[in-house]
Amino acid sequence: MPAKKRSYFSAMVGLRCPRCRRGKLFTSANPFNFKKITDMPHSCPVCGQDYSIEPGFYFGATYVSYALNVAWLVPLFILMRFVLGLEYKYYVITMFVLLPILIPLISRISRAFWLSFFVKFDPQTLEIEDQLKVDH
């Protein structure tokens, strides 16, 4: 999808650079490759945006991760306990089945969100890049 048509949300969920919305944020496309789950290039391969803003920068992503986990765990509990009338043990079982699947995805989305909170979209980077392609 071209970056000009890629929305803020689709760039974040698609794990793309927040500045150009084209470059990939992670070196491995597989979030379940636990050795490389948080490996990111030093900078965007498309626009050159530095991904290592400062030491410990991504610590703030843990707060985003916590909020995203609460955002799906609380409604799941309400649905299972009060709407479906299931016992607590079914919620706990469901939670422990879904958490290992969702944590790697939520972890990466949290990093993308945290970075996009500090780095804004710059359409000029796309215009410069497109002109360089035309000139060559």
Backbone torsions as a table, in degrees:
resi	resn	phi	psi	omega
1	MET	NA	129.0	178.1
2	PRO	-61.2	145.4	-176.1
3	ALA	-63.9	-32.2	-179.1
4	LYS	-64.5	-28.3	179.3
5	LYS	-94.5	-13.2	-178.1
6	ARG	-78.8	123.9	-179.5
7	SER	-78.4	169.0	176.2
8	TYR	-55.8	-47.3	-177.6
9	PHE	-65.5	-45.1	-178.5
10	SER	-68.7	-31.5	175.9
11	ALA	-68.5	-39.6	-179.6
12	MET	-68.4	-49.2	-179.9
13	VAL	-69.1	-31.7	177.1
14	GLY	-79.6	0.8	177.1
15	LEU	57.8	52.3	179.8
16	ARG	-111.7	159.0	178.9
17	CYS	-56.7	131.2	-178.8
18	PRO	-72.1	-21.4	-178.3
19	ARG	-78.0	-48.0	-178.1
20	CYS	-107.1	-16.5	-178.5
21	ARG	60.5	23.4	177.8
22	ARG	-119.9	-48.0	-175.1
23	GLY	-67.2	144.9	179.9
24	LYS	-78.7	141.5	-179.3
25	LEU	-82.8	-26.4	-173.6
26	PHE	-120.4	147.3	-178.4
27	THR	-73.5	-30.7	178.9
28	SER	-109.6	130.5	179.1
29	ALA	-74.3	-18.4	-176.7
30	ASN	-89.9	110.3	179.7
31	PRO	-71.1	-10.9	-179.7
32	PHE	-96.9	6.6	170.6
33	ASN	-85.0	89.5	-168.5
34	PHE	-65.4	-21.0	176.8
35	LYS	-73.4	-23.4	-176.8
36	LYS	-123.8	22.7	-173.6
37	ILE	-61.3	-33.8	-178.6
38	THR	-113.6	10.1	179.8
39	ASP	-70.4	122.7	179.6
40	MET	-126.0	147.9	173.0
41	PRO	-65.9	159.2	-179.6
42	HIS	-62.5	-34.5	-179.5
43	SER	-146.0	166.5	-179.8
44	CYS	-66.2	130.3	179.2
45	PRO	-70.2	-14.0	-178.2
46	VAL	-97.0	-54.5	-174.1
47	CYS	-108.2	-8.7	178.5
48	GLY	83.4	7.4	179.0
49	GLN	-58.5	129.8	179.1
50	ASP	-71.5	125.4	177.5
51	TYR	-90.2	-16.4	179.2
52	SER	-101.2	76.1	-172.9
53	ILE	-64.2	-44.1	175.8
54	GLU	-161.5	161.7	178.7
55	PRO	-61.1	134.8	179.7
56	GLY	76.1	11.5	-176.5
57	PHE	-57.0	-42.2	-174.0
58	TYR	-80.3	1.9	174.2
59	PHE	-59.5	-34.4	178.6
60	GLY	-63.2	-23.4	178.9
61	ALA	-66.2	-20.7	177.3
62	THR	-65.9	-33.5	176.9
63	TYR	-67.9	-39.6	177.1
64	VAL	-65.3	-42.2	178.6
65	SER	-60.5	-43.8	178.2
66	TYR	-59.8	-46.4	-179.4
67	ALA	-63.0	-41.2	179.1
68	LEU	-66.1	-38.0	177.4
69	ASN	-67.0	-41.0	176.0
70	VAL	-63.3	-37.1	-177.8
71	ALA	-63.5	-24.4	176.5
72	TRP	-106.3	-26.1	-179.0
73	LEU	-74.1	-39.3	-179.2
74	VAL	-66.5	-49.8	176.5
75	PRO	-61.5	-34.6	176.8
76	LEU	-62.4	-43.0	178.7
77	PHE	-63.3	-45.9	-179.9
78	ILE	-61.6	-43.4	178.9
79	LEU	-61.8	-49.0	-174.6
80	MET	-72.6	-39.3	-174.7
81	ARG	-83.0	-48.3	-170.8
82	PHE	-97.7	-31.2	179.7
83	VAL	-87.1	-49.8	-178.4
84	LEU	-88.2	-16.5	178.0
85	GLY	70.4	27.2	-179.3
86	LEU	-81.8	156.6	177.6
87	GLU	-72.0	162.6	-178.8
88	TYR	-59.3	-35.2	-176.3
89	LYS	-60.7	-31.9	178.7
90	TYR	-70.4	-34.2	175.2
91	TYR	-65.4	-46.3	-178.9
92	VAL	-62.1	-43.8	178.6
93	ILE	-62.2	-47.1	179.7
94	THR	-61.1	-43.0	-179.9
95	MET	-61.6	-44.7	-178.5
96	PHE	-72.6	-20.1	174.4
97	VAL	-79.8	-42.7	-176.0
98	LEU	-79.8	-31.9	-177.0
99	LEU	-57.4	-49.2	179.7
100	PRO	-62.0	-25.8	179.1
101	ILE	-78.8	-41.4	-173.4
102	LEU	-88.1	-26.3	-176.5
103	ILE	-57.4	-47.6	178.4
104	PRO	-60.6	-38.8	178.8
105	LEU	-68.2	-45.7	-179.5
106	ILE	-65.6	-36.1	178.5
107	SER	-60.7	-44.7	179.9
108	ARG	-70.1	-41.9	178.5
109	ILE	-63.6	-35.9	178.3
110	SER	-63.2	-42.3	177.1
111	ARG	-64.4	-41.7	179.0
112	ALA	-63.2	-43.0	178.8
113	PHE	-64.2	-45.7	-178.1
114	TRP	-60.8	-43.8	178.2
115	LEU	-65.0	-41.3	-178.3
116	SER	-70.2	-18.4	176.4
117	PHE	-69.8	-27.7	-177.2
118	PHE	-107.2	-19.6	-180.0
119	VAL	-115.7	119.8	-176.5
120	LYS	-94.9	154.0	177.7
121	PHE	-62.4	134.2	179.7
122	ASP	-127.6	97.9	-177.9
123	PRO	-64.5	-19.3	178.8
124	GLN	-65.7	-31.6	177.7
125	THR	-62.8	-33.2	178.5
126	LEU	-72.2	-40.2	179.6
127	GLU	-64.2	-41.9	179.3
128	ILE	-64.8	-44.6	179.9
129	GLU	-63.2	-43.2	179.3
130	ASP	-64.6	-37.0	178.5
131	GLN	-68.1	-38.2	177.7
132	LEU	-62.5	-37.0	178.6
133	LYS	-66.9	-37.5	-179.8
134	VAL	-70.7	-39.7	-178.5
135	ASP	-66.5	-29.7	-176.7
136	HIS	-94.1	NA	NA
